[in-house]
Amino acid sequence: MQLFGSEILGLGRGLPDRIMHNSELEKIVETSSEWIKSRTGIEKRYIAAEDEATSDLCAKAAVEALEKANVDASEIDLIIVATMSPDYMYPATAALVQYKIGAVNAGAFDLMAACSGFVYALVTAENFIRCGRYKKILVIGGEVFSKILNWKDRNSCVLFGDGASAAVISQTEDSSKGIISFELGADGSGFDKLIAVAGGTKNPITAEALEKKEHLLTMKGSDIFKFAVRIIPESIQRVLAKTDYKLDDIKLIVPHQANYRILESAAKRLGVGMDKFFMNMDKYANTSAASIGLALYDAFEEGALKKGDLTLLIGFGAGLTHATCIVRL
Ligand SMILES: CC(C)(COP(=O)(O)OP(=O)(O)OC[C@H]1O[C@@H](n2cnc3c(N)ncnc32)[C@H](O)[C@@H]1OP(=O)(O)O)[C@@H](O)C(=O)NCCC(=O)NCCS
């Protein structure tokens, strides 16, 4: 079988209109702008409107990515939406996006790998393209966290934001382009570190569960912090070891945007400066499956990355999952 390369033809983002600064959170929970900024690097986040769901933000991101790629929605073979805040438990949010953008020839499914979702989706799409089965795939990460957060829990509600990002991935004859090496990982023993306890088949929604707010996100923040600080350098070293490249050859690492202190600690362990990591959590907070796509979008807009560059993407989060890949853009 002939192996093809893959390239990102266009990137898009879908953001709600409303911006919530840290100072607004001071009126909701016992916190301070300064605490949030100094402990996480976050300054503001976007918040969806009452009638805005994940599929709306995903469709917006997809339309921009298609425009930038100069690709018609009818050319798309497959839509993968990575999300942990879908419109409905079922059907798939990807199917709603398929309908909204008029991708009449596309298959569509959701992928749940929490904050690692964008990279899981990219690796999945890439494999369809490399083997020649599909030519054009929309990879989307989208979240409306504001509707699944417990706004009384200061440990979690200050950290997250709403948004979506999309990438049109296309087949190319140049097989040097695309994902060079990757690692998808999971440690399910940590399933309870970031979880919505009720709402699935284990604990269906009951009046008691609603009362206890068990359908909303709960998180053991310091355990996730320790997991992230360990897995980032370990996984980066492993994906590099599968190639002839060294960390020096990577132009920029585009990580999941959870907390700048996680990245500071990972940078120290890797022996690199913070300028090796692209960061934009100040603008969006943690947008989970959307975050790496939003970071890639901004890195291109700001000229920090361009076509041909070698980059490394790394996501980590609930599951506990992680996903890392080295990409020739
Ligand atoms: C949540 C997180 C920012 C907390 O930062 P931290 O420096 O580790 O803070 P600690 O957990 O040690 O808490 C310190 C104190 O701040 C308090 N605190 C927590 N949230 C607060 C807030 N929003 N405002 C003010 N104080 C807060 C805690 O209650 C604790 O108080 P105590 O010492 O009286 O018990 C950090 O653990 C983190 O970022 N973890 C990763 C979470 C994440 O990214 N999850 C998404 C998965 S990708």
The ligand as a Gaussian input file, in Angstrom:
#p B3LYP/6-31G(d) Opt

LIG

0 1
 C       -5.927000      23.651000      40.782000
 C       -4.554000      24.261000      40.950000
 C       -4.462000      25.552000      40.170000
 C       -4.310000      24.554000      42.415000
 O       -3.062000      25.179000      42.563000
 P       -2.118000      24.857000      43.802000
 O       -1.070000      25.866000      43.838000
 O       -1.734000      23.426000      43.635000
 O       -3.065000      25.079000      44.996000
 P       -3.415000      24.019000      46.133000
 O       -4.216000      22.887000      45.555000
 O       -2.154000      23.721000      46.870000
 O       -4.370000      24.905000      47.012000
 C       -3.846000      25.962000      47.756000
 C       -4.967000      26.662000      48.460000
 O       -5.668000      27.475000      47.514000
 C       -7.048000      27.283000      47.675000
 N       -7.737000      27.530000      46.418000
 C       -8.149000      26.644000      45.489000
 N       -8.767000      27.286000      44.499000
 C       -8.747000      28.586000      44.789000
 C       -9.225000      29.735000      44.145000
 N       -9.869000      29.684000      42.989000
 N       -9.029000      30.934000      44.739000
 C       -8.395000      31.036000      45.922000
 N       -7.923000      29.961000      46.573000
 C       -8.094000      28.760000      46.029000
 C       -7.173000      25.839000      48.130000
 O       -8.413000      25.648000      48.792000
 C       -6.010000      25.733000      49.079000
 O       -6.373000      26.278000      50.306000
 P       -5.953000      25.553000      51.687000
 O       -4.462000      25.495000      51.653000
 O       -6.533000      26.477000      52.698000
 O       -6.604000      24.214000      51.618000
 C       -3.462000      23.277000      40.450000
 O       -3.412000      22.135000      41.297000
 C       -3.689000      22.825000      39.067000
 O       -3.617000      23.586000      38.133000
 N       -3.910000      21.511000      38.856000
 C       -4.174000      20.979000      37.557000
 C       -5.620000      21.124000      37.252000
 C       -5.919000      21.029000      35.808000
 O       -5.251000      21.585000      34.986000
 N       -6.970000      20.292000      35.488000
 C       -7.399000      20.132000      34.165000
 C       -6.899000      18.864000      33.627000
 S       -6.010000      19.043000      32.200000

